[in-house]
Amino acid sequence: MTDRSSTPWEQHFHGNVLRRLYIQCWSLTEESDPLWRAYSYFGLDPSSNRNRFPDDEGVQLRSTPRKLLTALMEASGEHDECFVGAVEYLPQDEVKQRIANEVGRAGRDAFGSARDRVQQALLKRRAFDHEREVRLMLVRGAQEAAESIDVAIDPNRIFDEISLEPRLVTFERLEREADIRARGYSGPVRVSELYQRILLDVHVGE
């Protein structure tokens, strides 16, 4: 932020004075090829029919905003503030203009409140609108804060469903489900049919 009212002009990096913001990203999209390919690594080993990258394999978790926000609030500090909100996707110039408008209105106090801080964090360029992102956010009450926060969760209370990597073959899917059950999760484990081959038998005239 350049202050042109002083001589010489003064520049300030606004992020240095803002309260730390923590974000966890979710999606409203139930099935998404781009999201699976971005966040779950899969490569079939032809000799074993196993995924060559099991340590980088993802799962899809289903929950609700209320359950996620409740878990975050339980882990928050006395002066922290918690939010959940849907991302607004805009042309890049409009994102820049909204930020500039707030800085022009409030100056060095721009995005100083927790609500203004998260509103700014809910702006994203339209090129990412396939994500249909929802953000779970915590604004720290203290200026000094750690790089990350830990949130204790009970999977059976927070997750409504777990979906496995859809490119796994059947025996590996069964192994993954058995491992999930062994860890104490008792809810539904879904097998995605995103990459399932579909045969259509279309009957036409006699």
Beta strands, then each sheet from edge to edge (+ up, - down):
strand 1: 2-3
strand 2: 10-11
strand 3: 21-27
strand 4: 44-45
strand 5: 50-51
strand 6: 60-62
strand 7: 81-86
strand 8: 88-90
strand 9: 123-125
strand 10: 133-139
strand 11: 161-164
strand 12: 189-191
sheet 1: 1+ 2-
sheet 2: 3+ 10- 7+
sheet 3: 4+ 5-
sheet 4: 6+ 11- 12-
sheet 5: 8+ 9+
end
